[in-house]
């Protein structure tokens, strides 16, 4: 049996075929291509400033695929991807699949040691590496290429799709998960398994072509497959998530609102950091770890579906699902179509409903096995019909029981694997790395029962010769950081004289003491000196469970902080009044207490706290009443001017609507329209703009009144109808603006024409705002706006008073320029 189920590096064609396949595409990338054929001009990907249609993304991937094929990449080959989330990453992912090769994604945050191990264990034929990650791939034993190095060759390649023959036993991808031997293990998933999964979840997830789906997980975890491929299979838009501080909390909420995301996949831990509801989210899918009932209650609302998914990598992404509703127990639901679930006891016998058993998964989603691990494959993938009831079963190591309604309740792990912040971690892998050090006699790692966020604690017993234990702990943590991904590095450490043992000689995990609370970090070296440093240090010390925190210690590198812990730290800083406007981005930008304190101090007002701040003068009631009356009068006068001729005609007819009266009204209607829409704005704007000078004026003043009248007349003018046509520059000149030749102006959101100067060859996009007036407090600021020659202002960008643009500058969509933001010649800004 072990020979049948193990994988040979030399010949993956001998892999055991999956019993059956759902109808539809037989290769993963074919789902994308089918959507591309149906809606080629729909947006497939938004990643940073890039916005690619299905046709564009398909052609980019086809060109790169042909380039890779010329270099020998094809079926039964493996290509590693060490590329952070970016447009080149998505292109490379599609291109590798189009060659028929299997892709092996590697976490961009993985240490160099882990990258080298994966490359060797997977016997990669090629590793595609982003330039900024080249140092992590320095010691791999396979050819290494940067996508940029293939750009010129790919540009001349054919945009047509490579032709592939279907094959039953092809591997689609290999994903590495934590392993008990101190090294990760590669899970090989076939094309048939992943195509079956995408086919069966389409109706359940319900992604529509009009949806905008968030993609925030690294492709090194199969959670990302749920984000990417059902989206492309539906012809929807994939919105690549941000990096850094905006991956969680209010930064994530802002991103989701700004990008109008409608479908969100995430782990419950990340969802819990979002501090407000997002009405635009119509479908919310959580998975990767247990979902608290409180989270269901907080995020449920009419018109929104909230789904819970469960499944290990070895069962192809997801095996069970359910809809989460407030007031109902949180379960992992029922098996997906074509999947089956069996609960087995320790002797691998089925247990009755209601009894606890190990969750075992069968069906076409069961993976091919582990690379180079025939023993582990035979142990975890069961093939005995007397046990499985037919077909193969994967033993998940998770415990569960079937509830009376038929749904499955998840009860935790039966072995040493845990889930920490959505990452699947084998504790024995961490223990193996710790035990490699001569000073460590015994090591055990366990989830911390009461940490502020999900975290691990390492219990250590040292050998008799180990004296400088603080220095040893510091070396151990540095070793873990070099060898393991960040979620696998314990945040806490307890040193014991000896660990509780069972008669078998194994650590008795049930008798491990409650953690003492000591953080796994470097020895404190610098004490706080200022009041701000002491306040921040007190918050960090409380959060990290330590009495002393060095003000020069890096939050992430030296004291084991992570993004979720940073979110908690920011919340405490706000609650305690230390920094009411603090954000997670501040902690990323200034990761030490000293740097963070200086940033907060520099952000404070320039005046001394002892000196009273001069209050903004309030608007008097008399002035408010006077200018308000003037505005009402102006509106009445405008109505008289526009409606007077028609009223005069009706008055002469003594109220009798004769045929002659109707013809007279029809005759004067075009004259009235031409006067109101074209001539009156020109005359009124030019007259009212005379004498308006740049400066700062009181609100509800004569200057403000004139600006208000000009804005009203511009609203009457046909700027919106003319936007995007050659008529708008001509009409703006009539209004008093200075507009050069060869300008493309596609917006009607323009300020005072008399203070607007536009050079030659200028392009302003749809929805852009070019404003020379803004109100701040009780003051109105008026300043000229100058767009010099060859300036490009993108769609929805904002240029406000006093923001000159240098020649040749470009401002992309949704970018704001103020009086203090100048754009140098030839510069680009977007986002």
N, C-alpha and C positions, 0 to 999 in steps of 0.2 A: 504493500500500500504506500509506503513512504517513497518508493521509486516512482510510482504513478503520480503522486501529488507534488513532488518537489520540482523546482525549476532548474533547468540547465542553462548556464550562461552561454554555452556554445550554440544551442539550437532551441530557440523558443518555439519553434514550430511543433515541438513535441508536447506542448502544454495541453492539459486535458481540456477538451472543448466543453462549452456550457450546453446543457441539455436543450434549451429552447430559447427562442428570441422573439420579442414582441414585433409585430409588423411595423414597417417603416424603415428609415435609414439604417444601414448596416455599419456605418462608420460615424463617429461622433461629429466630425466636421460637416457631415452631410446635412445635419439639422440646420446649421448656419447657411449652407448653400441653398437649401430649399427656401428659407425665408428670403434670401437675397434674390432668388428668381421671382418670388412673388411680389416683393416690395423693395426693389433695388435702391430707390431714392430715400427710403426711410432711414433715420439716424440709427446706426448700430452701436456707436460708442461715443461717449463724451468723456474725455480724459484731460483734465486741466484745460488748456486753451483749445485743444484739438476736438474737432467734431467731424466724425467720419460716417458717411452713409454705408449701407451694406455693400453697395457696389465698390466704393472706394476701399473699404477694409478688405474685401474679397480680392481685389486686384493687387493690393500691397502684399497680401499673404501669398497669392499665387506666384508673384515674381520672386519672393524670397524662397518659396518651396522649390521652384525650378533651379534656383541657385544652389540650394542644399542638395538637390538630386544630382546635380553635376559634380558634387563633392562626395558622392557615394552614399548619401543618406536615403533610406527607403525602408520597405517592410523588413521586419526582424532586426532593425537597428534601434538604438536608444540615444536620445538627445537630451542632455541636461539643460535646464533653464535656470540660470542664476541672474535674474533681472527683476528689479523692483517694479511695483505697479506703475505702468507707463504705457503709452501707445506702442512702442517697440515690443513690450512684453506680450500684448494681445496679438500683434502681428506675428511674432515668433511662435506663439502657442498654436495659432491656426496653421501657420506654414509647416510646422513639424508634423501635425496631423495630416495635412494634405500630401506629405511625402509617403505616408504609410508607416512612418516610424512611431515608436512609443515616446512620449515625453516624460521626463523625470524632473519634476519641479523641486527646487531647493530654496529653502527660506532665505531671503536676502540678509536676514539678521543672524544666520548660522555662523558659528566660528569656523575658521579655516580648517581646523582639524576635522570637523564634521563634514565639510564640503569635500575634502579629500577622501574621507571614508565612503561617502555616498557614491562618488565618481568611480572608485575602485570596486565597490560591492556591486554596483549596477552595471559594471563594464561598459561605461558610456563610450559611444563611438564619437561623440562630439559634445562639447559644453559651450553653450552660448552665454556669454557673460557681459553684463553692463560695465562700461569703463570704470565707474566708481567702485566696482566690486572686484576689480582685477586682482588685488592683493590677496583676497580670500581664495582665489583659484590658482595661486602660484605653484602649489605642490600637487596638483592633480596629474594623473598619469594618462591623460587623453588629450586629443587636439582641443584647443581653446580658440574660440572666435568671438569677436565683439560684433553685434549686429551692424554697427557703423562701418566696419571693415568690409561688409558685403553690400553696402549701399550702392556703390557705383556699378557693381556687377548685377545687382538686382534691378537697377533702373533700366537696364537694357534687356532684361529677361521678358519672356512672354507673360502677358496678364491673364492668359487662358488657364483654366484649371488643369492640373496634372491628372492623368487618367490612372486609376487604380482598379485592380481586380479584387472582388470581395474574397475574404479568407476567413474561415471559421475560427481559427485559433490565434488570431493576432492579438497581441497585447496593446492596449490603448495607452495606459499610463502606469507608472510605478510611483507610489507615494510612500515615503518613509515615516514610520511611527516609532515611538519610544520602545526600546527593547530591554529585557531583563538582564542581558549580558554586559551592559555598559555601552552597547552600540545599538543604533536604531535598526529596525528591520524593514525591508522593502516589501510592500504589498502590491502584487501584480494584478491588474484588473483588465479584463478582456474588452474588446470592442462590443461584443454581444451583450455583456453585462451592463455597460454604461448606456448603450443605446436602448436597452430594455428599460432602464431607469428613467431616462429622459422621456420615453414614450408613455410610461404609466403615470408620471407626475403632472403631465400637462393639464389634464382636466382637474386634478386635485388642487394644484397651486393656483390655477386660473389666471396666469399672466396674460394680459391683453397686449395687442399691438400698440395701443396708446400709452402703455405703462412706461414708467421710468424707474428702473430697478437699480438699487444701490449695490455696489460691489466693493466691499471693504476688507475681505479676508485675503491673506496671501495665498497664491495658488499652490503653495507647498502643503496646504491642508485641503482635504476634499470637501470641506464646507464650501469652498469657493465654487465648486462645480454646481451646487444648488443656485448660486447667484448668477453664474455666467450662462450656462447652457439652456436652462428653461427659458431664459430671457431671449436669447438668440433664436431658439426654436420657435418662439411666438412672434418673432419679428419686432420685438420691443426695443427700447433704448437702454443700454447698459451705462450706468453712471459710475465711473471709477471714483472711489472714495479718496479723501485727503490722507496725507501722511502727517506724522507728528502729533501735536496737541489736539488737532481738530478731529481725531479719530474717536473721541469720547466726549461726554458731557455737553456743555452748551455750545462748544465749537462744532460738534457733530450735528446738533440740532440746527444751528445756523446754516450749515452746509446743506442739510436735507431740505430745509425750507428754500434756500437760495436756488438749489438745483431742481426744485419741484419734484422730488422723489415720491413715488406712489407705492412702491413695494420695497419693504425693508427686511433683509435677512440679518440676524445678529445673534450672538449668545446673550443669555439673560443678564450676565454681569455687565456688559456694555450698555444694554437697554436701561439698566437701573441707574446709570450715570446721567441719562438725559433728563433734565430738570423740568421739562414742560411738554405738554401734549403737542402733537404735530397733526393737525387736521387733514393735511394732504395725504397722509399715509392711509391707504385703503386696505392693504394686506400686510400683515406683520407675521413673519415666520421666525420662531426661536428654536434653537437646538444647540447641541454640543455639551449641555449640562442641564441639571434639573432647574425647572422654572418655578420660582416661588409664586404662591397663590396671590400674594400682595401685588405682584407685578401684573398679573392677569387683571385684577380689579382696577388697577390704575390705568391700564392701556386699553381696556375694552370700551367701545363706544358704538352707537348705532351706525351701521354702514361700513364697519371695519371687520375684516376677518383676522383672527389671531390663531395661527396654527403652531402646534408643537411637533417637532420631528425628532426621530431617534434612529441611530444606526451607526455602526462602526465602519471604518474604511474597508474592512474585509468583506462587508456586505454591500459594497458600492453605494456609498454616501448615506442613504436613508432607507430604513426597512419598515418603520411604522409611523403613523401620523394620527393626530386628532385635532379637533377644533377646540380651543380653550374658551371657556365661558365663565364669567364671574359667578361665584357661588357653587361651582362644581369642582370636585377634586381634580387636581392636575395629574394626568396619566400620560403614558406614551402612546395610548390609543391602540389601534389595530394595524395589522399588516397591510402594506401597500398591495395593490393588485399584482398578481404573479409571485409575490413573496409569501412565505409561510413561517410561522413562529411555533416552536415547540419548547416547553419547559421541562428540563431533565434534572433528576437528582444526582447525587454524587456517583451513583452506579450507572448513570446514563440511562435511567428509566423515566418514562413520562410521569409527571406528577399530576394529581387531580386538580381541578379548578379550585382556587382558593389557597392551595399549598404553594410554598416557596420553592422555586427551582431556578436553574441557570437558563437564561434566555439563549436559545439557539435559533439561528436563522437559516432558512432554506430558500431555494428558488434560483432563477437565472442570475440574481444579483450576487451570488456567492463568488468571491474572488478566486483566481487560479491558485493562489498560495503565496508563500514567502520565498523570495529569492535566496538561494543557497542555504535554505534552512529546512531540509527534508524532515528532520525530527520534529521541529515545531509545527510544520505543515501537517504532519500526520496526527499530531496531538490535538490541534485546534480545528482542523477540517475533517469531519467525520464522514465516512463513506460506507459504513456497514448498514445495509438495508434493514437489519434487525433493530438497529438503533434509530436510524433516520426515518424509517417508514418509506423510503424511496428517495433517490437523489442524494445530494450532499447537504450537510449542515455545518454551519460555523458556530463554534462555541464562543460566545461573546465574553464570558467571565462576569457578566452582569446578572444580578439576582432580580427576580420579579415574580408576580403572581397574577393570575387571571381573576378579575373582579366579576361580580354577578352579572354585570351588563356586558361582559365580553371584552372590555378594555384591559390593558396590561398596566399594572402598577410597578414602577421602577423602584427597587429597594437598595441599590448600591452595588458595589463590587464584591466579588467573591475572591479576588486575588490581590496582587500588589499594584494594580493600575488604578489611577484616580483621574479626575478631571479638575484642572486648575485653570480658571479664567477661560474655559472653553478648549483648552489644550489637553489632549490625551497623554498622560505621563505614566510611565512604568517606574515605580519607586526604586526597584532593584537596579535600574540603569544608573540612577544617581548614587545609590549605595556602592555600586561597583567602582565608580570613579573615586569616591571617598576612600574606599578600602585599598586603592592602589598606592596610597601614601604610607610609608613605613611607620609614621608616628601614630596612625589610627589602628587601634586594636579591634574595635567593633563599631559599626555605624548602622543607623536605622533612620529612615526618613518617613514622615507621616504628615498628613494634612494638619494644619494648625486649627484647633477647634474654635478659636475666638479672635482671629486676626481681623483688622478693619476691613480687609478684602481677602479673597481666597489666597492662601499662601501655604508654604511648606515649612516644616521645622526639621532640622537635622539633629539627631541625638548622637553624640560622639563619646567614646571611651578611648583614652590614649594609652599607649604603651608606657611602661614604667620609666623609660629613659626620656620621655617627652617632658620638658620643663617649661619652656616659654610658650605657654598654651595660646596666648593672644596672637603671637606671631604665627603659630601653626594655623590657627583659624583664618588669619588673613591670607596665608598661602593657599589654604584649601579653597577659599572662596575664589581667589584668582584662577586656580586650576579649573574650578567648575565653570567659571565664566569663559575660559578658553575652549572648553570641551563641549559645553551644553548650551542649548538655546536659553534665553533669559527666563521664560516661565518655569524652567526646570531647576533654576538655582534657588535653593531655600532662602527665604527671607529671615529665618530665625535659626539660632543654634543653641543647644543645651549640651554642656560637657558634664558627664557623669563619671563617677568612679567605676561603675560597671552597669551594663544594660540588663534588664530582666530577661532571663533565658528560659526556654522550655526544655524538658528532658531530652528532646531530640537535638538540642544544641542550637536551635533557631531562636531569633529574638522573639520574645513574647510581646507582640505589639499591643495587646489588650492591657498590659501592665505598664506601658510606658507612662512616665509621670506627665502631669500637665505642664506645658511649656512655661519656662520662667519668664519669658518675655524679652530676652536679650536678642537684639538684632544681629544678623550675620553681616557685620561691616567692619571697616578698618578702625583702628584705635583713634579716638578723638585727639586732635592735635592743636586746635585753636579754639579758645573760649570766646564768647560774644563780648563785644566792647561797647556797642551803642544800645540805646533803648530799642531800636527797631530790630537789631540782631537778637537781642534777648527775647523779644516778643515772638519772633519767628522761630527761634530755637525752642521755646517752650511749646509751641504748637507742634513742631516736628517731633520733639521728644515724647509728647503725649501720644502722637499718632504711631510712632515707631516703637514705643514701649521701652525707651531707654532714658536714663537720667542725664546723659551728656551726649551732645551732638556737636561735632566740629563744624565751625562756621565756614571752613574751607573744604569740607567734604562734599563731593558731587552726589546729589540726590539719587541719581540713577546708577552711577558706576561704583560709588564708594559705600553707600549704605543700603543697596538693594531695593531702591524704589522702582516703581513701575507706573504706567500711565493711570491705572485706576487708583493707586495710592496717591498720586499727584492730584487727582480730582478731589479726593478726601481732604488733602492738605489745603487746597484752595478753599474748599467749603468752610473749614475751620478758621482760616485766616479772615474770611468774610464775616463769619458769625462773631468772632472775637473783636471785630473792629480794627484788626491790625492793618488790613488792606481791603477796604470795601469793594474796590474795583479789580481785585486780583483775578487772574485767569490761569488756566492750565498752561497756556502759551507762555506766560511769565516764568513758570517753573522750568519749562524746556529751554527758554532763552537764557535764564539765570539760575542754573541748577545748584548753586551753593547759597547758603544763608547770607553770606557777606554780599554777594553780587545781587541777590534778590532784595536785600535791605536797601542797597544803594539805588536800585531801580525804582523802588517805591518812594524813596526820599526825593529823587530827581523828578518824579511825577507830581510831587506835592506843589501847591501854589507858591509863587515866588515871594509873597509877602510873609512877614513874620506872624506866627500864630497869635502873638500878643496884640498885634495891631488889628483893630476892627476893619473888616473889609467894607469898602464903600458900597452901599446898596445901590442897585440900579434904580434910578428915579422912576417913580410910578407915573402913569399917564393920568393927568387930571381929568375929572369928570367933565368939566366945561369944554376942554379941548376935544375929548372923545365925542361929546354931544355935537359940537360944532362941525367937526369934519365928518362925522356920521351923517349929519343932516345934509352936508354938501354932497356926499355920495348918493343919498336918496334923490336929491335934486338933480344930479347929473343923470341918473337913470331915468327920471321923469322927462328930462329934456331930450334924451335920446329917443324915448318912445314917441314924443311929439314930433321929432324930426322924421322918424321913419314912418309913423302912421298918419302924420298930418295930411299929406296929399290925398290918401284914400278917404280920410274923414271928410275933407273938403268936397270931394266928388259926391259922396253920399249925402252931404248936407245940401248941396245944390239941387239934388233930386228929391228933396223933401221926404227922404226916407223911402221913396218908392223905387224898388229895384227893377227898373225897366231894362229892355234889351240894350238900349243905348248906354245906360249906366254900366252894364256888364262889360260891353265892348270898350268903354272908356277905362274901366279898371284893368281889363286885360292889356290895354295899350300902355298904361303907365307902369304895370307890374315889372317889366324888364328894366325900365328906367330906375324904379325904386331899388330893384335888386342890385343893379350895377352901381348905383350910388352908395348903398349900404355896404356891400361887400368889397368894392374896389376903391371908389373915390373917397368916401368918408374916412376910412382908415388912413389913407395916404395923407389927406389934408390934416386930420386930427392929430396923427402921430407926429408929423413934422412940426406942427404948430406947438404941441405940448412939450416936445423934446427940446425945444429951443431954450437954452439957459440951464438945462440940467447938467450939472458938473459932477465928476467923480468925487466921492466923499462919503461921510457918515452923517446921517440926519436923524432927528428924533422921529419915532413912530407917531402917526397921526399929525403930520406936519404938511406944509404945502408941497414939499418935494415928494412925500409919500403919496399924497393925493394925485399929483400929476403922473407918477409912475403907475398908480392904480388905474387911472383913466387910459393910459397908453396900453396897459395889459388888456383892458376891456375892448378897446378898438382892435387890437391884434387878434382877439378871439373872434371878432366879426370878419376879419380879413380871411381870404381863401388860402392861407398858408398850408393847411392840411391837404387841400385838393391839389396844390401845386408841388408838394414835396416829392422829390425824386424826378421832377421834370425840369427842362431848361428854363421854364417860366419863373421858378422861384428866385434864382439869383437876380433876374431882371426886376421882379416885383420888390425884392428887398432893397435894391438901389433906389427905387421910387420912395420907399419908406425912410430913406436916409442912411442906410447901411453902406459901407464900402466893401464891395465884393469884386474880386478879381475874375479873370477869365478861366474857362475850363473847370468850373466847380460842379461837383455833384453833391447836392444838399437834399437829404432824404428825411428831414425832420422839420416839424413845425414848432418845436419847443425852443424858441429863440427869444432872447431878452430885448432890451432897448436897442432898436436899430441904429440910433445915433451913436452908440458906444460899441458897435460891433464892426470889427475889421476882419475880412477874410481875404487871404492872399490868393494866388493863382494855383491851379491844380490841387485844390483842397477837396477832400471827400469826407462827408459827415453821414454816418449810418442812420438807419431807421431807429426811432425811439431815443436818439441821443438828446441830451439837454445842454444847451449853450446859454447860460444865464448870466446877465450882468448885474442882477439885483438879488439880494438875499436879506432876510430879516433875522437878526440875532438879538434876543432879549427885547428891549424896547427901542432898538435902533434899526434903521434900514441902511444897508451898505450898498453903495453904487460904485461900480468900477468897470473899466473897459475890458472887453474880451478880444484878444488878437489871435487869429489863427494864421500863422505865416505860410509861405509857399510850401506846397507838397506835404501838408499835414493830413494825416488820416485819423479821424475820430470814429471808433467803432460803434456798432449798435448798442444802445442802452448805456453808453458811456455818459459821464457828466463832466462838464467844464463850467466852473462857477466863476464869480466875479474875481478879477485880478489874477487869472491863471494863464499867462501867455504861453503859446506853443512855439517851440523853435522849429526852423525849417527842416523838413524831412522827418519829423517825429511822427510816431504812430502810437495811438492809444486804442487798445483792443476793447472788446465789449465789456460792459459792467466795470469800468475803471473810473475813479473820480479824481479830478484835479481841483485843488483849491488854490487860494492866493499864495500859499506857502509851498506848493508843489510845482516845480518847474520841470519841464521835459526837455532834456538836451537834444541838440540836433542829431537826427538819425537814431534816436533811442526808441525802444518798444516798451509799452506797458500794457498789461492785460490782467483780467481776473478780478 
